[in-house]
Amino acid sequence: QVQLQESGPGLVKPSQTLSLICSVSGGSVSTGGHYWSWVRQHPGKGLEWIGDIYYSGSTYYSPSLKSRLSISVDMSKNQFSLKLRSVTAADTAVYYCARVVYDASGSNGAFDIWGHGTMVTVSS
Amino acid sequence: DIQMTQSPSSLSASVGDRVTITCRTSQSIRNSLNWFQQRPGKAPKLLISGASTLQSGVPSRFSGRGSGTDFTLTISSLQPEDSATYYCQQSYSTPWTFGQGTKVEIE
């Protein structure tokens, strides 16, 4: 079955770029009908959607993060990645990657598979 | 952005109790509503999609109802392993948004 695994630095300095990779196993990022997503969770808080990417490269970003955000996909490595520029302490969170699957109607999407999450702390 | 309001924010109930969590959206989202369970230190788990479609492997004591702006997640007979935080999430339009969560504790 499809599994996702986040990787990247656990500590990032303020003003630098947060870079994470999500490795996909048991399936392919180029499978049609699936989007690939990033979601974060601030300590003790709720879930916040960051953005989605399709294997074609089409992206959807959260408006609140769009100016600092870049999500890309690497089909040769079967992974997708997140780059968040100019980070501050407010970006300290657990970052999850997830797969988005749509139902037969194509109108209802859901995060059906999640990685375990990786904690990223922004601190000098 | 579509605002999501969950209630209650927390509840405590006994094993065997029937528990209902409500999610209200700021505009109609038809049936584009998902429910997740998150246990401490774990990733969220999809329970229900499309407001009422139970995911494979999810116990049948979980059920979802609703359309438009009002939705419910019901646990028909609460079990100890149901202690978790539950989130609703709309997939009607980006940015996808989540409710603030409902923490369910076992008395």
Interface residues (C-beta under 8 A of the other chain):
Chain A: V39 G46 L47 E48 W49 D52 Y60 S62 P63 S64 Y96 D103 S107 N108 G109 A110 F111 D112 W114 G115 H116 G117
Chain B: D1 R30 N31 S32 N34 F36 K42 A43 P44 K45 L46 S49 G50 T53 Q55 Y87 Q89 S91 T94 P95 W96 T97 F98 G99 Q100 G101
